[in-house]
Amino acid sequence: MQPERGPSAVAQPTSSNPAALRRCIELLQTCKSLPRLKQIHAHAVRHGVTLGHHVLAKHLVFALVSLPAADPMPYASSVFAQVPAPGVFSYNTMIRGYAESCHPRPALDVHRLMLAADVPPDSHTYPFLLKACAKLLSLRDGERVHCRSVKDGHDACIFVQNTLLHFYAACGLFESAHKLFERMSHRNLISWNSVINGFAINGRPNEALTLFREMVADEDGGIEPDGFTMVSLLCACAELGALALGRRSHVYLAKRGLDRNPHVGNALIDFYAKCGSIEEAYKVFDKMDERTVVSWTCLIVGLAMNGFGEESLDLFHAMERERLVPTEITLVGVLYACSHCGLVDDGFRYFNRMTREYGIVPKMEHYGCMVDLLGRAGLVEEAHSYIMNMPLEPNAVIWRTLLGACAMHKRLAIGEAVWARLVELDPGHSGDYVLLSNLYAAVGQWGIVHKLRRSMLKGGVKKMPGHSLVELGNRMHEFVMGDRSHPQSQQIYEMLEEIATRLRLEGYMPRTTNVLADIEEEEKETALNYHSERLAIAFALLNTAPGTPIRIVKNLRVTVVFSQQDYTAFRIKIPLCNSDERILVGRSKLTVMLKSKSQIGCNEAANRQELMLYHRKTFHPEHFLQHFMVLNSLSQPSTKSASIAMLATPPSLHLPVFVLIHPMATINPSSKRLASTRSRPEMPQALAHGSLEILYQS
């Protein structure tokens, strides 16, 4: 309800009953509910203390706005309209109330009433106004408020400056926020937190980490971070895959007793899940004293993202047994799990339960999961029909998901129809050109691929470059394909040449069939060898001691360049070329058994791929090659073939067994199903310690 100042706001007769006034103020200061506050108001009126008394009016409006009720603002607005001449405190209180409510727009209306009444704003007015603008993401209104604060001379107030930082960061104007931050003569913890959090939650994690280092190493002795700072830092670490720095942040929080805070615990779960450390995410979850719906949702989504679809669904069922009501995001995680496990029927069952049992109206994200579910299962025609019958108008992301499925399953006719819609909705999106190029390349129409690339150049459409990040020495090192800007470039390329030479001597031939370019075979091999991920691997091998875990984070799906077999072969054979005996495996390694062919597994991690190097003390190249060659020939592994592979391993060798899974192989990511297999006496000792690793790259 929008406040008004009209004929009702006239002076009303009031009694000078000081005892009644004091009693009402005492009651208002302890009042926690709207019905109780209305009783106090009625009590004051009965004793002759009306809103004409400015002291009662000020305390009553403040008490109303401070109520924890769902929405006290309609009653507060009606009370405020009856105050004959509200002062700056009352105006600020109403602005604060609207700014902190679900409907912040009236805060700006109150500000206009304030100016019309010739009540000058003070330094407390602008922070509340800017908070409302940040909630509304209204850049125009926020800039007007900023200009007004400069005109009134309040822009130098640190409270106004801190809220300006929050406002510009919320609107995505990182440069403006950073410039304002640099110009601040005095910065407190809130200043640093505002700008660090703004960068962290808006996809600028590198800048967030840089600012954090500046904060703790400030010339004035540094500022000690608080829980809010560390949550922002964990968010940045999760985006970068900076596991080591995130773990140190966890230790810092634990030493200060902040790790028990639900918000901190949720951030830790999200961080470990995004970094692929599901076991650590589970540990944080198990130690939490208070688990909110957000806590359960973080772990449900994390399990689904890492390929543990059945565990994700099991956790969702456990959450339901706790009588917790899932949110929209929880259901996105559940549908994501179904999509990446190939559980088509289960996915539709959960989708139908959303409205019927939880009262959640499906949004575009939920429909997107359903389209992805059908597309991954190869039901491209059904996915297209589903989109055409959606109650919502499909956006570009929905159509792009279907185009990806068309490229995966070589459905040219539907793909071209989808492309036509994407050109209407989001022309110039480089990812759409890439997907369509992949589709034409997959069906051998190279002429059209070249035409698309020429049209991209003509239209100024630039493809987002793939890059790989590796954490080393408290910093992230970034590589792009063919990158020679790194100080160790010469050594990196020498390492890659050495690896390639030794691989060829071992009989390894790179598979170039999935290099989507019509170029000579030798050029394809070169493109494969100097991919950003291989540069990061070579750099890591050069700069880490034997046995050091190495994590490589990618921003794009690796299979755009590598075939499954070629990519896995390159990674697994690296130990043959290095004396430190480290074996490279994928982030998506699943210690699982295989299930029936009715479930199609497709595991990706939100367009991220992470790799790890593990140290193995016992390594026999001749046995390793033998098992690699046998298992690499299995294009559709089953439970039987996986068991044969395990039994074929000599029990005397402490050797991991690798089952290489084709991108559309049938898997069931459930680590629980491996328990009975591990206990079998004929299994090698290494398997008893959980060395069975089924490698999968989406």
Beta strands, then each sheet from edge to edge (+ up, - down):
strand 1: 467-472
strand 2: 475-480
strand 3: 551-554
strand 4: 582-586
strand 5: 609-615
strand 6: 658-660
strand 7: 693-695
sheet 1: 2+ 1- 3+ 5- 4+
sheet 2: 6+ 7+
end
